[in-house]
Amino acid sequence: MTVKFTEDNQVIQQEEYQAILVGAQLKEDIHYSMEELAGLAEAAGVQVLGRMTQNMERPNSATFIGKGKVEELAELCGNMGADTVIFNDELSGMQLRNLEDSLGVRVIDRTILILDIFADRAISREGKLQVELAQLQYRLPRLLGFGKSLSRLGGGIGTRGPGEKKLETDRRHVQRRLDDIRAELEELKGTRNVQRAQRQRSGLPIVALVGYTNAGKSAIMNRLLEGVDREEKTVLEKDMLFATLDTAQRSFKLDKNEEFVLIDTVGFVSKLPHSLVRAFKATLEEVLYADLLLHVVDVSYEANDFHIAVTDKVLEEIGAGDQERVLVYNKIDLLQGQDLPMTEQEHICISAKRGDNFEQVLQVIREKLFSDWIRARLVIPYDRGDITSYLCEKAKVISMDYTEEGTVFEVELDQADYGRLKQYDTI
């Protein structure tokens, strides 16, 4: 099938790719990492024909895997009709070039695959810029290794986004493009900072949904939106890795004026490319300002502790390792006779699909965000209608009474508001 492009060099017709997955067993067990790689390949529209692993002390500097394994891999590709080989680890430009020379097929690594998925899924202007920045940062030092791939194959998986822009010959063009992207992202970051400052001035607490990709974060947000009759604000929800890349935020008001902002963040994955973490840092910074993290975990996945460790590691990398968090084990509807997880960490078990135990989600949010509210009896003069309006909108109003002195409020309010209004407290 001929690959076609738009005027902006975007692929508009995609081949079906048949790939062999390759992993090196160094120190850590790579079983789950290879399973994850297969899921990533599927998300990119690749048919996985087989897998190959090699136990080794250290990678081969020229071909990553050993010479004998390269020969075995070439034979496997020929026998199975594979046109692509995907490595579970990041390869250097020299390794990419040497492997393609030896195998005669397209060779990509885990990082290229993830970046390719992100390039295909990015929707917002900022998301597209972040992905392109990560791709260029990754490819710039590897132009020599990418040269043959780009000239021979002319596009497709691993070359979405900026891949068709003669990266192998025009370093100055790449550097200029990097500078332009960084400048535009700084402008967008400034806009987000203004929005964040407005939220902070409003005093609304923030809850962020974090977790491994496809754990059900967007489904949880949508279920909560349905609970407050705001279905028109639902976000994209799909059963696949990295279905959504853009951070979504929605405001919620519970009973008694308990109001907060819920943020749905991009999902994590093991070995998340550092270039991608850097590129998405501005977006992920939203997590740093959250008052509570709901760490969503797919409880139906056999090795969900692996997913938890992946998320914890990424949170550490972005500086959110000490944020208060609660584990939310999702997808209990998929458990088939399996026991619920045993952990000493604070946790709840839910099903976003069926809506099971969502009252526990709201209860956790109430306890974490509003339990320190102060009960007070405030007498507000009639000429301070602004304060009366503010209390009706922001505080938990238990009762109101009208007296000669003014409006008497029995309220619960947060410590910041009480500090500003305690002069009206008569208790």
KAFENVEN-V861542 format. One record per residue. SS is DSSP state (H for helix, E for strand, - for the rest). PSI is psi in whole degrees, -180 to 180 (999 if undefined). Layout:
ss:SS psi:PSI
ss:SS psi:PSI
This chain:
ss:- psi:136
ss:- psi:132
ss:- psi:128
ss:- psi:153
ss:E psi:155
ss:- psi:179
ss:- psi:-22
ss:- psi:16
ss:- psi:27
ss:- psi:141
ss:E psi:127
ss:- psi:-7
ss:- psi:126
ss:- psi:138
ss:- psi:164
ss:- psi:132
ss:E psi:142
ss:E psi:122
ss:E psi:154
ss:E psi:131
ss:E psi:138
ss:E psi:130
ss:E psi:149
ss:E psi:120
ss:E psi:100
ss:- psi:-97
ss:- psi:-48
ss:- psi:150
ss:- psi:132
ss:- psi:13
ss:H psi:-54
ss:H psi:-32
ss:H psi:-39
ss:H psi:-37
ss:H psi:-41
ss:H psi:-41
ss:H psi:-39
ss:H psi:-40
ss:H psi:-39
ss:H psi:-42
ss:H psi:-43
ss:H psi:-40
ss:H psi:-26
ss:- psi:5
ss:- psi:28
ss:E psi:136
ss:E psi:121
ss:E psi:117
ss:E psi:-29
ss:E psi:176
ss:E psi:153
ss:E psi:134
ss:E psi:155
ss:E psi:130
ss:E psi:127
ss:- psi:155
ss:- psi:-38
ss:- psi:152
ss:- psi:149
ss:E psi:129
ss:- psi:-25
ss:- psi:-40
ss:- psi:9
ss:E psi:-59
ss:- psi:169
ss:- psi:163
ss:H psi:-43
ss:H psi:-38
ss:H psi:-34
ss:H psi:-44
ss:H psi:-41
ss:H psi:-39
ss:H psi:-40
ss:H psi:-41
ss:H psi:-40
ss:H psi:-42
ss:H psi:-43
ss:H psi:-43
ss:H psi:-35
ss:H psi:-5
ss:- psi:29
ss:- psi:141
ss:- psi:0
ss:E psi:143
ss:E psi:129
ss:E psi:119
ss:E psi:144
ss:- psi:-8
ss:- psi:165
ss:- psi:135
ss:- psi:151
ss:- psi:167
ss:H psi:-40
ss:H psi:-41
ss:H psi:-41
ss:H psi:-47
ss:H psi:-46
ss:H psi:-41
ss:H psi:-41
ss:H psi:-37
ss:H psi:-40
ss:H psi:-36
ss:H psi:-28
ss:- psi:17
ss:- psi:170
ss:E psi:135
ss:E psi:126
ss:E psi:164
ss:E psi:178
ss:H psi:-40
ss:H psi:-45
ss:H psi:-41
ss:H psi:-47
ss:H psi:-44
ss:H psi:-36
ss:H psi:-43
ss:H psi:-44
ss:H psi:-40
ss:H psi:-35
ss:H psi:-27
ss:H psi:-18
ss:- psi:134
ss:- psi:-51
ss:- psi:161
ss:H psi:-44
ss:H psi:-42
ss:H psi:-43
ss:H psi:-41
ss:H psi:-41
ss:H psi:-42
ss:H psi:-45
ss:H psi:-39
ss:H psi:-46
ss:H psi:-41
ss:H psi:-46
ss:H psi:-40
ss:H psi:-37
ss:H psi:-42
ss:H psi:-26
ss:H psi:-50
ss:- psi:-3
ss:- psi:20
ss:H psi:-36
ss:H psi:-43
ss:H psi:-31
ss:H psi:-15
ss:H psi:-52
ss:H psi:-41
ss:H psi:-46
ss:H psi:-39
ss:H psi:-33
ss:H psi:-39
ss:H psi:-24
ss:- psi:22
ss:- psi:-171
ss:- psi:-162
ss:- psi:133
ss:- psi:-9
ss:- psi:19
ss:- psi:165
ss:H psi:-123
ss:H psi:6
ss:H psi:-24
ss:H psi:12
ss:- psi:39
ss:- psi:48
ss:- psi:-27
ss:- psi:-13
ss:- psi:-17
ss:- psi:73
ss:H psi:-38
ss:H psi:-39
ss:H psi:-43
ss:H psi:-45
ss:H psi:-40
ss:H psi:-41
ss:H psi:-39
ss:H psi:-45
ss:H psi:-42
ss:H psi:-43
ss:H psi:-46
ss:H psi:-40
ss:H psi:-44
ss:H psi:-38
ss:H psi:-33
ss:H psi:-39
ss:H psi:-45
ss:H psi:-35
ss:H psi:-38
ss:H psi:-41
ss:H psi:-43
ss:H psi:-37
ss:H psi:-38
ss:H psi:-44
ss:H psi:-40
ss:H psi:-40
ss:H psi:-39
ss:H psi:-41
ss:H psi:-42
ss:H psi:-39
ss:H psi:-32
ss:H psi:-17
ss:- psi:9
ss:- psi:128
ss:E psi:158
ss:E psi:133
ss:E psi:129
ss:E psi:132
ss:E psi:121
ss:E psi:165
ss:E psi:177
ss:E psi:148
ss:- psi:141
ss:- psi:23
ss:- psi:-16
ss:- psi:24
ss:H psi:-47
ss:H psi:-36
ss:H psi:-38
ss:H psi:-45
ss:H psi:-45
ss:H psi:-40
ss:H psi:-40
ss:H psi:-37
ss:H psi:-39
ss:H psi:-35
ss:H psi:-22
ss:- psi:22
ss:- psi:47
ss:- psi:46
ss:H psi:-24
ss:H psi:-13
ss:H psi:10
ss:- psi:156
ss:- psi:167
ss:- psi:134
ss:- psi:119
ss:- psi:145
ss:- psi:76
ss:- psi:160
ss:- psi:136
ss:- psi:47
ss:- psi:-35
ss:- psi:141
ss:- psi:-24
ss:- psi:140
ss:- psi:128
ss:E psi:143
ss:E psi:139
ss:E psi:143
ss:E psi:145
ss:E psi:141
ss:E psi:119
ss:- psi:-166
ss:H psi:153
ss:H psi:34
ss:H psi:27
ss:- psi:105
ss:E psi:140
ss:E psi:168
ss:E psi:130
ss:E psi:130
ss:E psi:130
ss:E psi:119
ss:- psi:166
ss:- psi:142
ss:- psi:158
ss:E psi:166
ss:- psi:154
ss:- psi:152
ss:- psi:38
ss:- psi:125
ss:- psi:133
ss:H psi:-35
ss:H psi:-35
ss:H psi:-40
ss:H psi:-44
ss:H psi:-45
ss:H psi:-38
ss:- psi:9
ss:H psi:-39
ss:H psi:-41
ss:H psi:-44
ss:H psi:-16
ss:H psi:-23
ss:H psi:-33
ss:H psi:-35
ss:H psi:-25
ss:- psi:4
ss:- psi:144
ss:- psi:-21
ss:E psi:136
ss:E psi:128
ss:E psi:105
ss:E psi:102
ss:E psi:131
ss:E psi:136
ss:E psi:100
ss:- psi:-20
ss:- psi:-14
ss:- psi:129
ss:- psi:-43
ss:- psi:53
ss:H psi:-19
ss:H psi:-29
ss:H psi:-43
ss:H psi:-40
ss:H psi:-44
ss:H psi:-38
ss:H psi:-48
ss:H psi:-43
ss:H psi:-40
ss:H psi:-44
ss:H psi:-40
ss:H psi:-38
ss:H psi:-42
ss:H psi:-33
ss:- psi:6
ss:- psi:17
ss:- psi:22
ss:- psi:-25
ss:- psi:5
ss:- psi:143
ss:- psi:133
ss:E psi:156
ss:E psi:133
ss:E psi:131
ss:E psi:101
ss:E psi:110
ss:E psi:166
ss:- psi:37
ss:H psi:-16
ss:H psi:-18
ss:H psi:-5
ss:- psi:131
ss:- psi:82
ss:- psi:5
ss:- psi:148
ss:- psi:150
ss:- psi:152
ss:- psi:146
ss:- psi:118
ss:- psi:149
ss:- psi:-13
ss:- psi:149
ss:- psi:129
ss:E psi:161
ss:E psi:156
ss:E psi:126
ss:- psi:174
ss:E psi:109
ss:- psi:-31
ss:- psi:-45
ss:- psi:-17
ss:- psi:14
ss:E psi:132
ss:- psi:25
ss:H psi:-19
ss:H psi:-28
ss:H psi:-34
ss:H psi:-48
ss:H psi:-37
ss:H psi:-41
ss:H psi:-44
ss:H psi:-44
ss:H psi:-47
ss:H psi:-41
ss:H psi:-32
ss:H psi:-30
ss:H psi:3
ss:- psi:-21
ss:- psi:14
ss:- psi:149
ss:E psi:135
ss:E psi:133
ss:E psi:159
ss:E psi:107
ss:E psi:136
ss:E psi:109
ss:E psi:121
ss:- psi:151
ss:- psi:-22
ss:- psi:1
ss:- psi:58
ss:H psi:-25
ss:H psi:-39
ss:H psi:-41
ss:H psi:-45
ss:H psi:-40
ss:H psi:-44
ss:H psi:-40
ss:H psi:-30
ss:H psi:-36
ss:H psi:-26
ss:- psi:168
ss:E psi:100
ss:E psi:116
ss:E psi:-41
ss:E psi:157
ss:E psi:142
ss:E psi:147
ss:E psi:122
ss:- psi:179
ss:- psi:-32
ss:- psi:-27
ss:- psi:-166
ss:E psi:125
ss:E psi:122
ss:E psi:129
ss:E psi:111
ss:E psi:162
ss:E psi:131
ss:E psi:160
ss:- psi:167
ss:H psi:-36
ss:H psi:-45
ss:H psi:-39
ss:H psi:-39
ss:H psi:-35
ss:H psi:-25
ss:H psi:4
ss:H psi:-16
ss:H psi:-19
ss:H psi:3
ss:E psi:130
ss:- psi:2
ss:- psi:999
